[in-house]
């Protein structure tokens, strides 16, 4: 028992240990071995998620939207076993825009109508009928529509050329089926457990959890800001660490999770997700010298001078800058004396 | 007040009683503003009905390592 106790104490972080610097080094060094370039494949649309250094940079800089948003959607009840039921749920999620269904468009400016010829093939693969499409369009844009075979005629209230054109653009962008921002949803099976789940190329988890059959407690996305909006800072902090770990693991780089958790903690300590760089943690340090030593030296010094800022010289950077001992480890121990005790010392 | 976690990624949040807040600050030699922050508009805060000045106790679990974390509710 005593032996384990000593072992445990040996692993504990000691007072004044520079955990942040150690975390930075532990992530920074393996980072040099990662791929610097994200993969690009002509023709394949967002099938491969960003990985390696570009992804790390994206996370650490707290980019609002990831380059390749992805969501993993687990299913509730029988749908997680039955591939047909899962396909049905995926259909409800899969985002279909009008633009992909259109084969040909004829705009009649003298009558004020737009005649849209739909692609039979696309309709079939999405499981939609022209009637459904027309109904949805009518509801979305509040226009009168009529259907004949595979053509939809939209009747406009005006004959204004500009307005007809604008409506046409709105039509192509309107979401006919599925959830806006959910992207393309594909059903996949976990080869180990046999569980069926859906992967979608979007990060609108706010919308996805409203779909019936989706396991609300396990929906996950690689968009940390979407997690933040839906579940709050604590969840975002976990997602951030999880994403960092996953990216590093993918490159077969092993970094202790505690370093990544520390980074995630630091980034979320203000209640939202802050980047590490100039506009985030480094740019908001209280010390003028620390900020000036990082980036935009002149700007910070001039501002500090004109507003009369004070630097308490408590950090590492500013003390290196002026050549003082840095407050780390033994350097953080100071000799102090109480005011009352001062009077006891009598000068000779 | 405790709210059950609604997602595997969300740890359990709980509003700390005033007495406990004082004990915590005293034992750790902290002031309220030294604590990490959480916005009043945060989904978990809304659920608990936490107001600025409250301290939220978070039951964290990092890969089996269970510990407590505290955040002070701020406006925003």
Interface residues (C-beta under 8 A of the other chain):
Chain A: X216 X217 X218 X219 X220 X227 X229 X230 X231 X232 X233 X234 X235 X238 X239 X241 X242 X257 X258 X261 X265 X268 X269 X270 X271 X272
Chain B: X6 X7 X8 X9 X10 X11 X13 X36 X37 X38 X39 X42 X43 X44 X45 X58 X60 X62 X63 X69 X71 X74 X76
